[in-house]
């Protein structure tokens, strides 16, 4: 849970929602280049769509963790197979 008295605490779920809005605006051509998260303001003026997606995915993952959910894995180990000779 978030501590409202701590100025450094981040509401990851609110951040994820704002980043989804920024991503959709970039995709539709509105090109909103800043998002405000309470007292924080992030300016995405030189950000690419890939950077916004990465920040959104990180925020969604941290939101799931803060809720007590298990986030889904994004990378899987590659199976090593050896050919028998």
N, CA and C atoms as a LAMMPS dump frame, in Angstrom:
ITEM: TIMESTEP
0
ITEM: NUMBER OF ATOMS
255
ITEM: BOX BOUNDS ff ff ff
-5.0000000000000000e+02 5.0000000000000000e+02
-5.0000000000000000e+02 5.0000000000000000e+02
-5.0000000000000000e+02 5.0000000000000000e+02
ITEM: ATOMS id mol type element x y z
1 1 1 N 0.833 -1.188 0
2 1 2 C 0 0 0
3 1 3 C 0.874 1.246 0
4 2 1 N 0.319 2.306 -0.517
5 2 2 C 1.037 3.56 -0.6
6 2 3 C 0.944 4.294 0.731
7 3 1 N 2.036 4.928 1.099
8 3 2 C 2.051 5.761 2.285
9 3 3 C 1.811 7.198 1.82
10 4 1 N 0.652 7.787 2.108
11 4 2 C 0.358 9.132 1.608
12 4 3 C 1.254 10.205 2.206
13 5 1 N 1.895 9.918 3.35
14 5 2 C 2.758 10.903 3.984
15 5 3 C 4.15 10.935 3.366
16 6 1 N 4.524 9.895 2.648
17 6 2 C 5.854 9.802 2.06
18 6 3 C 5.851 10.489 0.686
19 7 1 N 6.613 11.577 0.522
20 7 2 C 6.603 12.274 -0.774
21 7 3 C 7.307 11.496 -1.883
22 8 1 N 8.09 10.492 -1.525
23 8 2 C 8.794 9.722 -2.548
24 8 3 C 8.034 8.481 -2.972
25 9 1 N 6.894 8.187 -2.344
26 9 2 C 6.128 7.009 -2.737
27 9 3 C 5.441 7.269 -4.077
28 10 1 N 5.367 6.225 -4.876
29 10 2 C 4.814 6.337 -6.229
30 10 3 C 3.563 5.479 -6.314
31 11 1 N 2.493 6.043 -6.838
32 11 2 C 1.289 5.277 -7.108
33 11 3 C 1.433 4.702 -8.512
34 12 1 N 1.904 3.457 -8.573
35 12 2 C 2.223 2.841 -9.857
36 12 3 C 0.988 2.627 -10.717
37 13 1 N -0.146 2.39 -10.109
38 13 2 C -1.366 2.159 -10.888
39 13 3 C -1.817 3.446 -11.581
40 14 1 N -1.721 4.571 -10.88
41 14 2 C -2.072 5.856 -11.499
42 14 3 C -1.079 6.203 -12.596
43 15 1 N 0.195 5.895 -12.36
44 15 2 C 1.215 6.16 -13.377
45 15 3 C 0.961 5.313 -14.62
46 16 1 N 0.59 4.057 -14.427
47 16 2 C 0.312 3.176 -15.572
48 16 3 C -0.875 3.704 -16.371
49 17 1 N -1.907 4.175 -15.673
50 17 2 C -3.079 4.712 -16.374
51 17 3 C -2.716 5.943 -17.19
52 18 1 N -1.892 6.831 -16.628
53 18 2 C -1.472 8.02 -17.362
54 18 3 C -0.614 7.655 -18.564
55 19 1 N 0.266 6.662 -18.404
56 19 2 C 1.13 6.271 -19.512
57 19 3 C 0.344 5.599 -20.63
58 20 1 N -0.746 4.915 -20.285
59 20 2 C -1.62 4.361 -21.327
60 20 3 C -2.236 5.507 -22.125
61 21 1 N -2.638 6.578 -21.434
62 21 2 C -3.191 7.748 -22.122
63 21 3 C -2.149 8.395 -23.032
64 22 1 N -0.908 8.503 -22.545
65 22 2 C 0.157 9.089 -23.35
66 22 3 C 0.426 8.221 -24.579
67 23 1 N 0.45 6.901 -24.371
68 23 2 C 0.688 5.989 -25.491
69 23 3 C -0.416 6.111 -26.546
70 24 1 N -1.666 6.154 -26.107
71 24 2 C -2.779 6.263 -27.05
72 24 3 C -2.743 7.602 -27.781
73 25 1 N -2.372 8.657 -27.082
74 25 2 C -2.278 9.964 -27.725
75 25 3 C -1.177 9.974 -28.774
76 26 1 N -0.066 9.314 -28.493
77 26 2 C 1.007 9.239 -29.479
78 26 3 C 0.575 8.408 -30.68
79 27 1 N -0.175 7.333 -30.431
80 27 2 C -0.621 6.472 -31.529
81 27 3 C -1.671 7.152 -32.403
82 28 1 N -2.526 7.971 -31.793
83 28 2 C -3.575 8.632 -32.558
84 28 3 C -3.109 9.941 -33.183
85 29 1 N -1.906 10.391 -32.836
86 29 2 C -1.363 11.597 -33.435
87 29 3 C -1.573 12.852 -32.632
88 30 1 N -2.144 12.745 -31.443
89 30 2 C -2.334 13.928 -30.608
90 30 3 C -1.006 14.435 -30.053
91 31 1 N -0.067 13.528 -29.865
92 31 2 C 1.29 13.826 -29.42
93 31 3 C 1.351 14.621 -28.119
94 32 1 N 0.621 14.171 -27.121
95 32 2 C 0.777 14.746 -25.791
96 32 3 C 2.157 14.348 -25.309
97 33 1 N 2.945 15.327 -24.92
98 33 2 C 4.336 15.022 -24.602
99 33 3 C 4.649 15.152 -23.127
100 34 1 N 3.631 15.271 -22.281
101 34 2 C 3.903 15.307 -20.852
102 34 3 C 2.757 14.661 -20.096
103 35 1 N 3.099 14.101 -18.933
104 35 2 C 2.096 13.489 -18.076
105 35 3 C 2.382 13.919 -16.646
106 36 1 N 1.355 14.247 -15.918
107 36 2 C 1.517 14.702 -14.542
108 36 3 C 0.987 13.629 -13.61
109 37 1 N 1.82 13.27 -12.623
110 37 2 C 1.473 12.259 -11.631
111 37 3 C 1.491 12.931 -10.262
112 38 1 N 0.461 13.635 -9.931
113 38 2 C 0.442 14.356 -8.659
114 38 3 C 1.442 15.493 -8.711
115 39 1 N 2.451 15.437 -7.831
116 39 2 C 3.473 16.475 -7.806
117 39 3 C 4.54 16.235 -8.867
118 40 1 N 4.654 15.007 -9.353
119 40 2 C 5.651 14.679 -10.371
120 40 3 C 5.119 15.043 -11.746
121 41 1 N 6.028 15.468 -12.603
122 41 2 C 5.656 15.675 -13.988
123 41 3 C 6.747 15.06 -14.844
124 42 1 N 6.343 14.219 -15.773
125 42 2 C 7.288 13.598 -16.687
126 42 3 C 7.036 14.163 -18.066
127 43 1 N 8.081 14.634 -18.69
128 43 2 C 7.971 15.201 -20.026
129 43 3 C 8.564 14.215 -21.017
130 44 1 N 7.746 13.794 -21.961
131 44 2 C 8.151 12.836 -22.971
132 44 3 C 8.364 13.538 -24.316
133 45 1 N 8.955 14.719 -24.308
134 45 2 C 9.065 15.476 -25.549
135 45 3 C 9.991 14.8 -26.554
136 46 1 N 11.038 14.167 -26.081
137 46 2 C 11.936 13.502 -27.016
138 46 3 C 11.822 11.982 -26.899
139 47 1 N 10.801 11.515 -26.24
140 47 2 C 10.634 10.076 -26.042
141 47 3 C 10.029 9.441 -27.29
142 48 1 N 10.508 8.266 -27.566
143 48 2 C 9.923 7.515 -28.665
144 48 3 C 8.779 6.672 -28.114
145 49 1 N 8.022 6.1 -28.993
146 49 2 C 6.914 5.25 -28.577
147 49 3 C 7.436 4.048 -27.801
148 50 1 N 8.617 3.556 -28.181
149 50 2 C 9.21 2.419 -27.494
150 50 3 C 9.539 2.755 -26.04
151 51 1 N 10.05 3.958 -25.789
152 51 2 C 10.363 4.369 -24.417
153 51 3 C 9.1 4.494 -23.574
154 52 1 N 8.043 5.018 -24.168
155 52 2 C 6.773 5.152 -23.446
156 52 3 C 6.205 3.769 -23.132
157 53 1 N 6.293 2.838 -24.092
158 53 2 C 5.809 1.477 -23.852
159 53 3 C 6.596 0.789 -22.747
160 54 1 N 7.921 0.982 -22.744
161 54 2 C 8.746 0.376 -21.7
162 54 3 C 8.383 0.922 -20.32
163 55 1 N 8.193 2.241 -20.222
164 55 2 C 7.811 2.856 -18.95
165 55 3 C 6.427 2.376 -18.522
166 56 1 N 5.511 2.219 -19.486
167 56 2 C 4.158 1.737 -19.182
168 56 3 C 4.201 0.311 -18.663
169 57 1 N 4.974 -0.547 -19.318
170 57 2 C 5.064 -1.938 -18.884
171 57 3 C 5.688 -2.054 -17.5
172 58 1 N 6.678 -1.216 -17.205
173 58 2 C 7.287 -1.221 -15.875
174 58 3 C 6.275 -0.768 -14.829
175 59 1 N 5.493 0.255 -15.151
176 59 2 C 4.495 0.751 -14.205
177 59 3 C 3.402 -0.288 -13.97
178 60 1 N 2.976 -0.979 -15.025
179 60 2 C 1.954 -2.023 -14.867
180 60 3 C 2.482 -3.152 -14.001
181 61 1 N 3.731 -3.54 -14.229
182 61 2 C 4.333 -4.615 -13.426
183 61 3 C 4.426 -4.212 -11.955
184 62 1 N 4.877 -2.983 -11.682
185 62 2 C 4.978 -2.519 -10.299
186 62 3 C 3.608 -2.331 -9.667
187 63 1 N 2.606 -1.986 -10.458
188 63 2 C 1.233 -1.881 -9.954
189 63 3 C 0.738 -3.257 -9.506
190 64 1 N 0.991 -4.271 -10.34
191 64 2 C 0.583 -5.631 -9.981
192 64 3 C 1.28 -6.09 -8.707
193 65 1 N 2.555 -5.768 -8.57
194 65 2 C 3.301 -6.156 -7.369
195 65 3 C 2.74 -5.437 -6.148
196 66 1 N 2.405 -4.138 -6.279
197 66 2 C 1.885 -3.385 -5.133
198 66 3 C 0.504 -3.881 -4.71
199 67 1 N -0.244 -4.482 -5.639
200 67 2 C -1.551 -5.057 -5.302
201 67 3 C -1.443 -6.452 -4.714
202 68 1 N -0.257 -7.028 -4.756
203 68 2 C -0.075 -8.379 -4.244
204 68 3 C -0.255 -9.454 -5.295
205 69 1 N -0.415 -9.043 -6.556
206 69 2 C -0.572 -10.005 -7.638
207 69 3 C 0.806 -10.45 -8.121
208 70 1 N 0.84 -11.557 -8.822
209 70 2 C 2.074 -12.03 -9.422
210 70 3 C 2.095 -11.576 -10.878
211 71 1 N 3.061 -10.731 -11.251
212 71 2 C 3.094 -10.285 -12.646
213 71 3 C 3.523 -11.419 -13.563
214 72 1 N 3.025 -11.379 -14.796
215 72 2 C 3.392 -12.442 -15.713
216 72 3 C 4.827 -12.222 -16.188
217 73 1 N 5.475 -13.312 -16.49
218 73 2 C 6.859 -13.252 -16.912
219 73 3 C 6.94 -12.673 -18.32
220 74 1 N 7.988 -11.915 -18.549
221 74 2 C 8.172 -11.33 -19.867
222 74 3 C 9.319 -12.004 -20.633
223 75 1 N 10.173 -12.696 -19.9
224 75 2 C 11.278 -13.405 -20.547
225 75 3 C 11.302 -14.828 -20.025
226 76 1 N 11.58 -15.714 -20.9
227 76 2 C 11.658 -17.117 -20.537
228 76 3 C 13.033 -17.644 -20.922
229 77 1 N 13.528 -18.578 -20.137
230 77 2 C 14.825 -19.171 -20.436
231 77 3 C 14.696 -20.052 -21.676
232 78 1 N 15.692 -19.997 -22.491
233 78 2 C 15.702 -20.82 -23.689
234 78 3 C 16.193 -22.211 -23.311
235 79 1 N 15.487 -23.2 -23.794
236 79 2 C 15.886 -24.559 -23.473
237 79 3 C 17.121 -24.946 -24.275
238 80 1 N 18.066 -25.535 -23.602
239 80 2 C 19.282 -25.991 -24.271
240 80 3 C 19.113 -27.472 -24.594
241 81 1 N 19.331 -27.794 -25.835
242 81 2 C 19.208 -29.195 -26.253
243 81 3 C 20.499 -29.613 -26.935
244 82 1 N 20.957 -30.752 -26.593
245 82 2 C 22.159 -31.271 -27.208
246 82 3 C 21.804 -32.499 -28.044
247 83 1 N 22.408 -32.576 -29.176
248 83 2 C 22.161 -33.749 -30.028
249 83 3 C 23.07 -34.875 -29.578
250 84 1 N 22.525 -36.042 -29.318
251 84 2 C 23.386 -37.159 -28.914
252 84 3 C 24.155 -37.714 -30.108
253 85 1 N 25.42 -37.955 -29.92
254 85 2 C 26.238 -38.552 -30.988
255 85 3 C 26.644 -39.933 -30.62
